[in-house]
Each structure stands twice: as structure tokens, then as C-alpha cells.
Amino acid sequence: KPAMQCAQWLKSYFHKHTTITYPPVCLSISKKGSFTEKVWKTLPEKVQFGECISYGKLAELCGNQNASRAVGAAMKTNPIMILMPCHRVIQSSGELGNYHGGTRNSVKVWLLKHEGAIE
């Protein structure tokens, strides 16, 4: 069932349905109660299709306004790109920043264009 939910979510995402429900995602690879887990739960709840948020603002939403680097570390170690929308997290200057540790920056640009967040 989770695989089917993920497949349906991907279909909705690529058809640009902006109000789609995230499938249950297993966060067991992060330590229970960790800041990374909090970031991974907060991001898809608070940042919608076509929106961006800065590392600092996401840190603030997670309860620690001084943890923008920890947010960056959580984004870098995200094992489920697209489902966990780390591509929506950008620098406070408005620059896009890196995606998946800088190894997939062109994917970040494509995803943000697909969502209409950038031109």
C-alpha cells in the first residue's frame, strides 16, 4: 500500500496538482526526536507546492532560529528527494543554494520551475 500511495503522489505531483496529500514516509533512518526528524516533518507540512523557504525560516519553524546549518545538514542527507521537498529550501539571500550536497543542482532548478516557484 505505501508504494501505491507514493506512485499516486508522484503522478499528482507531475500533473501539477498543488493540493496533494503526502504519503506516509518512513523517517526511521533519523534518530527519533532528533532535529533532523523535526525538519523532515515540518518541511512538507509548512511549505507547499510552488513555495520556497529559507534555511533560517525553516529552522525557526522547527523551534530553533539559530539552526540554519542543521537544516542544511538535514537537507543534504535527505534520502527521499522530491517526496521530501528539500528543493524548496533556499538561501536567505534568495539564491537557490545546493541540492543534495551540490550533486543535483540542475534537478533543484527543474523542480522549482516545474512548481512555478522560479522562472
N, CA, C and O of each residue as an XYZ file, in Angstrom:
476
protein
N       0.810     -1.204      0.000
C       0.000      0.000      0.000
C       0.858      1.276      0.000
O       0.550      2.188     -0.767
N       1.917      1.390      0.817
C       2.730      2.607      0.772
C       3.329      2.876     -0.611
O       3.424      4.030     -1.030
N       3.729      1.825     -1.315
C       4.291      2.020     -2.656
C       3.238      2.591     -3.604
O       3.543      3.458     -4.423
N       2.025      2.117     -3.496
C       0.939      2.636     -4.334
C       0.629      4.092     -3.989
O       0.340      4.897     -4.875
N       0.691      4.428     -2.697
C       0.461      5.812     -2.283
C       1.555      6.721     -2.834
O       1.278      7.836     -3.277
N       2.788      6.248     -2.806
C       3.899      7.033     -3.359
C       3.735      7.208     -4.864
O       3.967      8.297     -5.389
N       3.341      6.155     -5.556
C       3.128      6.238     -7.004
C       2.018      7.237     -7.329
O       2.141      8.020     -8.271
N       0.946      7.210     -6.556
C      -0.152      8.156     -6.771
C       0.305      9.581     -6.489
O      -0.057     10.507     -7.215
N       1.096      9.759     -5.441
C       1.613     11.082     -5.113
C       2.476     11.602     -6.254
O       2.327     12.753     -6.665
N       3.374     10.770     -6.771
C       4.240     11.187     -7.878
C       3.418     11.564     -9.108
O       3.718     12.554     -9.775
N       2.399     10.790     -9.406
C       1.527     11.099    -10.542
C       0.879     12.469    -10.339
O       0.866     13.292    -11.255
N       0.350     12.710     -9.160
C      -0.272     14.002     -8.858
C       0.743     15.131     -8.940
O       0.452     16.196     -9.485
N       1.931     14.902     -8.402
C       2.974     15.930     -8.409
C       3.328     16.328     -9.840
O       3.385     17.517    -10.156
N       3.563     15.356    -10.694
C       3.990     15.670    -12.052
C       2.850     16.163    -12.937
O       3.091     16.657    -14.039
N       1.608     16.033    -12.462
C       0.479     16.656    -13.146
C       0.165     18.023    -12.527
O      -0.861     18.631    -12.831
N       1.051     18.489    -11.666
C       0.994     19.813    -11.039
C      -0.257     20.037    -10.197
O      -0.778     21.151    -10.137
N      -0.733     18.990     -9.552
C      -1.818     19.175     -8.588
C      -1.196     19.813     -7.350
O      -0.323     19.222     -6.716
N      -1.636     20.990     -7.017
C      -0.984     21.736     -5.938
C      -1.468     21.347     -4.553
O      -0.810     21.664     -3.562
N      -2.580     20.681     -4.463
C      -3.081     20.260     -3.152
C      -3.096     18.737     -3.097
O      -4.138     18.102     -3.261
N      -1.939     18.180     -2.868
C      -1.821     16.729     -2.783
C      -1.371     16.344     -1.384
O      -0.580     17.046     -0.755
N      -1.872     15.248     -0.921
C      -1.528     14.757      0.408
C      -0.278     13.901      0.317
O      -0.183     13.002     -0.518
N       0.676     14.190      1.183
C       1.911     13.412      1.197
C       1.642     12.006      1.696
O       0.896     11.814      2.656
N       2.247     11.022      1.045
C       2.101      9.652      1.539
C       2.870      9.501      2.842
O       3.790     10.275      3.107
N       2.512      8.528      3.654
C       3.291      8.311      4.875
C       4.724      7.956      4.483
O       4.959      7.066      3.666
N       5.649      8.654      5.069
C       7.055      8.445      4.740
C       7.768      7.931      5.981
O       7.625      8.496      7.065
N       8.516      6.884      5.824
C       9.252      6.310      6.948
C      10.463      7.173      7.260
O      11.347      7.340      6.420
N      10.503      7.715      8.456
C      11.628      8.541      8.873
C      12.525      7.786      9.845
O      13.249      8.396     10.631
N      12.476      6.472      9.791
C      13.197      5.660     10.765
C      14.704      5.787     10.652
O      15.426      5.388     11.566
N      15.192      6.336      9.547
C      16.644      6.475      9.429
C      17.163      7.645     10.250
O      18.365      7.739     10.498
N      16.272      8.542     10.679
C      16.710      9.620     11.561
C      16.413      9.217     13.001
O      15.452      8.499     13.276
N      17.239      9.684     13.892
C      17.061      9.359     15.302
C      15.749      9.950     15.807
O      15.485     11.139     15.630
N      14.938      9.119     16.429
C      13.643      9.554     16.949
C      13.827     10.768     17.856
O      14.636     10.752     18.784
N      13.069     11.809     17.572
C      13.143     13.023     18.370
C      14.276     13.956     17.983
O      14.489     14.971     18.647
N      15.003     13.635     16.929
C      16.136     14.467     16.516
C      15.656     15.722     15.791
O      14.508     15.803     15.352
N      16.546     16.686     15.677
C      16.223     17.907     14.946
C      15.981     17.584     13.473
O      15.095     18.168     12.849
N      16.754     16.665     12.918
C      16.558     16.261     11.521
C      15.153     15.722     11.314
O      14.493     16.072     10.336
N      14.690     14.881     12.216
C      13.331     14.351     12.104
C      12.313     15.486     12.139
O      11.344     15.474     11.380
N      12.526     16.458     13.008
C      11.611     17.598     13.106
C      11.600     18.390     11.801
O      10.540     18.804     11.331
N      12.779     18.600     11.217
C      12.877     19.317      9.940
C      12.118     18.556      8.861
O      11.336     19.144      8.114
N      12.349     17.248      8.782
C      11.715     16.428      7.749
C      10.204     16.347      7.914
O       9.493     16.135      6.932
N       9.704     16.509      9.119
C       8.253     16.523      9.335
C       7.670     17.906      9.045
O       6.577     18.018      8.488
N       8.396     18.951      9.421
C       7.901     20.318      9.280
C       7.879     20.779      7.827
O       6.921     21.422      7.399
N       8.910     20.462      7.074
C       9.025     20.969      5.705
C       7.805     20.651      4.838
O       7.213     21.584      4.295
N       7.399     19.401      4.678
C       6.244     19.149      3.808
C       4.917     19.652      4.375
O       3.964     19.875      3.628
N       4.857     19.831      5.692
C       3.630     20.348      6.303
C       3.466     21.846      6.069
O       2.349     22.326      5.879
N       4.573     22.585      6.083
C       4.510     24.049      6.081
C       4.834     24.706      4.743
O       4.433     25.847      4.512
N       5.548     24.018      3.862
C       5.984     24.633      2.604
C       5.304     23.898      1.449
O       5.619     22.744      1.158
N       4.388     24.572      0.814
C       3.536     23.958     -0.195
C       4.152     24.008     -1.596
O       5.148     24.694     -1.825
N       3.555     23.285     -2.504
C       3.907     23.265     -3.922
C       4.028     24.703     -4.424
O       3.103     25.497     -4.252
N       5.157     25.042     -5.041
C       5.356     26.375     -5.594
C       5.889     27.397     -4.614
O       6.095     28.552     -4.987
N       6.117     27.007     -3.376
C       6.651     27.921     -2.364
C       8.099     27.571     -2.056
O       8.549     26.446     -2.270
N       8.808     28.562     -1.552
C      10.180     28.348     -1.070
C      10.278     28.902      0.342
O       9.468     29.729      0.762
N      11.276     28.435      1.060
C      11.533     28.897      2.420
C      13.041     28.926      2.615
O      13.762     28.115      2.033
N      13.515     29.849      3.425
C      14.956     29.901      3.692
C      15.325     28.879      4.767
O      14.481     28.432      5.544
N      16.594     28.529      4.788
C      17.090     27.611      5.813
C      16.787     28.170      7.201
O      16.363     27.436      8.093
N      17.007     29.477      7.380
C      16.775     30.110      8.675
C      15.317     30.108      9.092
O      14.997     29.856     10.254
N      14.429     30.390      8.141
C      12.996     30.403      8.455
C      12.508     28.998      8.801
O      11.684     28.830      9.700
N      13.015     27.988      8.086
C      12.636     26.612      8.410
C      13.157     26.231      9.793
O      12.467     25.552     10.554
N      14.367     26.664     10.116
C      14.915     26.411     11.455
C      14.012     27.034     12.520
O      13.740     26.424     13.553
N      13.555     28.250     12.252
C      12.654     28.937     13.180
C      11.342     28.160     13.347
O      10.855     27.998     14.466
N      10.774     27.683     12.238
C       9.539     26.890     12.314
C       9.735     25.599     13.097
O       8.791     25.053     13.668
N      10.981     25.118     13.115
C      11.301     23.886     13.844
C      11.669     24.154     15.299
O      11.990     23.229     16.044
N      11.623     25.422     15.700
C      11.849     25.755     17.096
C      13.245     26.205     17.465
O      13.534     26.380     18.648
N      14.126     26.401     16.486
C      15.479     26.862     16.792
C      15.953     27.794     15.687
O      16.495     27.347     14.677
N      15.747     29.083     15.882
C      16.067     30.071     14.853
C      17.550     30.134     14.506
O      17.913     30.692     13.471
N      18.404     29.579     15.342
C      19.847     29.607     15.090
C      20.366     28.329     14.439
O      21.577     28.113     14.382
N      19.479     27.494     13.955
C      19.892     26.178     13.457
C      19.828     26.053     11.934
O      19.535     24.976     11.415
N      20.099     27.144     11.217
C      20.010     27.067      9.756
C      21.016     26.076      9.173
O      20.726     25.423      8.171
N      22.189     25.958      9.783
C      23.170     24.973      9.291
C      22.690     23.542      9.545
O      22.937     22.649      8.734
N      22.015     23.329     10.653
C      21.458     21.997     10.933
C      20.350     21.660      9.936
O      20.201     20.504      9.540
N      19.578     22.664      9.533
C      18.574     22.451      8.484
C      19.280     22.051      7.192
O      18.846     21.127      6.505
N      20.370     22.748      6.862
C      21.146     22.398      5.672
C      21.664     20.974      5.723
O      21.647     20.264      4.717
N      22.121     20.557      6.887
C      22.611     19.181      7.043
C      21.474     18.180      6.846
O      21.670     17.128      6.236
N      20.291     18.503      7.359
C      19.132     17.621      7.168
C      18.763     17.534      5.692
O      18.412     16.463      5.197
N      18.843     18.659      4.994
C      18.521     18.659      3.566
C      19.542     17.834      2.783
O      19.186     17.094      1.866
N      20.798     17.969      3.153
C      21.876     17.261      2.448
C      21.741     15.746      2.585
O      22.113     15.002      1.677
N      21.215     15.295      3.710
C      21.117     13.852      3.959
C      19.732     13.285      3.640
O      19.440     12.136      3.973
N      18.895     14.071      3.010
C      17.547     13.632      2.655
C      17.620     12.425      1.716
O      18.139     12.546      0.607
N      17.112     11.267      2.140
C      17.195     10.071      1.300
C      16.045      9.929      0.301
O      16.074      9.042     -0.553
N      15.049     10.783      0.400
C      13.876     10.633     -0.459
C      13.563     11.945     -1.178
O      12.544     12.587     -0.921
N      14.461     12.325     -2.081
C      14.285     13.561     -2.837
C      12.926     13.562     -3.526
O      12.382     12.505     -3.845
N      12.401     14.713     -3.744
C      11.088     15.023     -4.297
C      10.000     14.783     -3.247
O       9.264     15.712     -2.918
N       9.877     13.560     -2.710
C       8.869     13.327     -1.670
C       9.115     14.217     -0.463
O       8.177     14.780      0.101
N      10.374     14.345     -0.068
C      10.748     15.285      0.982
C      11.268     16.511      0.231
O      12.389     16.487     -0.277
N      10.474     17.579      0.152
C      10.756     18.661     -0.790
C      11.887     19.605     -0.382
O      11.679     20.810     -0.239
N      13.075     19.052     -0.197
C      14.208     19.886      0.195
C      14.592     20.872     -0.908
O      15.311     21.837     -0.650
N      14.119     20.639     -2.132
C      14.393     21.583     -3.217
C      13.743     22.945     -2.954
O      14.127     23.938     -3.571
N      12.778     23.003     -2.059
C      12.085     24.257     -1.748
C      12.832     25.109     -0.729
O      12.421     26.234     -0.446
N      13.909     24.593     -0.182
C      14.679     25.325      0.825
C      15.809     26.065      0.118
O      16.628     25.465     -0.578
N      15.833     27.387      0.311
C      16.796     28.235     -0.382
C      17.535     29.118      0.623
O      17.205     29.147      1.809
N      18.528     29.825      0.128
C      19.291     30.729      0.988
C      18.463     31.974      1.300
O      17.564     32.330      0.539
N      18.764     32.630      2.408
C      18.021     33.829      2.805
C      18.209     34.967      1.803
O      17.378     35.872      1.731
N      19.293     34.926      1.031
C      19.555     35.944      0.011
C      18.661     35.771     -1.214
O      18.604     36.649     -2.075
N      17.969     34.643     -1.290
C      17.157     34.339     -2.461
C      17.868     33.431     -3.450
O      17.247     32.911     -4.377
N      19.170     33.239     -3.256
C      19.911     32.291     -4.096
C      19.379     30.892     -3.812
O      18.931     30.604     -2.702
N      19.430     30.030     -4.813
C      18.859     28.697     -4.645
C      19.657     27.808     -3.718
O      19.078     26.985     -3.009
N      20.963     27.950     -3.703
C      21.789     27.069     -2.889
C      21.924     25.707     -3.542
O      21.453     25.490     -4.658
N      22.559     24.807     -2.849
C      22.818     23.478     -3.395
C      21.635     22.544     -3.188
O      20.739     22.802     -2.384
N      21.665     21.462     -3.934
C      20.641     20.422     -3.824
C      21.345     19.093     -3.685
O      22.198     18.736     -4.498
N      20.983     18.369     -2.653
C      21.569     17.057     -2.373
C      23.089     17.154     -2.303
O      23.806     16.390     -2.949
N      23.566     18.110     -1.507
C      25.001     18.289     -1.312
C      25.714     18.878     -2.511
O      26.936     18.775     -2.613
N      24.975     19.495     -3.423
C      25.577     20.116     -4.595
C      25.708     19.187     -5.784
O      26.210     19.589     -6.833
N      25.263     17.954     -5.633
C      25.421     16.984     -6.719
C      24.240     16.962     -7.679
O      24.311     16.325     -8.730
N      23.157     17.646     -7.333
C      21.953     17.605     -8.169
C      21.329     18.998     -8.343
O      20.106     19.132     -8.365
N      22.161     20.019     -8.464
C      21.643     21.385     -8.538
C      20.705     21.605     -9.722
O      19.726     22.340     -9.599
N      20.988     20.984    -10.859
C      20.111     21.154    -12.026
C      18.728     20.548    -11.757
O      17.728     21.025    -12.293
N      18.672     19.511    -10.937
C      17.383     18.910    -10.569
C      16.584     19.895     -9.716
O      15.374     20.028     -9.895
N      17.250     20.582     -8.795
C      16.575     21.575     -7.953
C      15.958     22.662     -8.824
O      14.804     23.040     -8.624
N      16.717     23.158     -9.779
C      16.209     24.193    -10.681
C      14.992     23.672    -11.442
O      13.982     24.368    -11.546
N      15.081     22.460    -11.971
C      13.968     21.892    -12.736
C      12.722     21.756    -11.869
O      11.625     22.117    -12.296
N      12.886     21.239    -10.655
C      11.737     21.047     -9.763
C      11.082     22.378     -9.404
O       9.856     22.486     -9.397
N      11.893     23.387     -9.107
C      11.335     24.697     -8.760
C      10.639     25.335     -9.959
O       9.617     26.002     -9.795
N      11.174     25.140    -11.151
C      10.489     25.630    -12.359
C       9.182     24.870    -12.569
O       8.156     25.471    -12.887
N       9.218     23.564    -12.395
C       8.011     22.733    -12.539
C       6.904     23.216    -11.603
O       5.730     23.234    -11.973
N       7.286     23.602    -10.403
C       6.307     24.056     -9.412
C       5.906     25.515     -9.605
O       4.960     25.986     -8.974
N       6.622     26.234    -10.476
C       6.308     27.640    -10.691
C       6.905     28.560     -9.649
O       6.517     29.725     -9.556
N       7.841     28.058     -8.864
C       8.476     28.874     -7.825
C       9.509     29.825     -8.422
O       9.770     30.889     -7.861
N      10.095     29.447     -9.554
C      11.043     30.299    -10.273
C      10.713     30.219    -11.761
O       9.991     29.328    -12.207
N      11.254     31.166    -12.513
C      11.037     31.154    -13.971
C      12.178     30.484    -14.684
O      12.166     30.383    -15.911
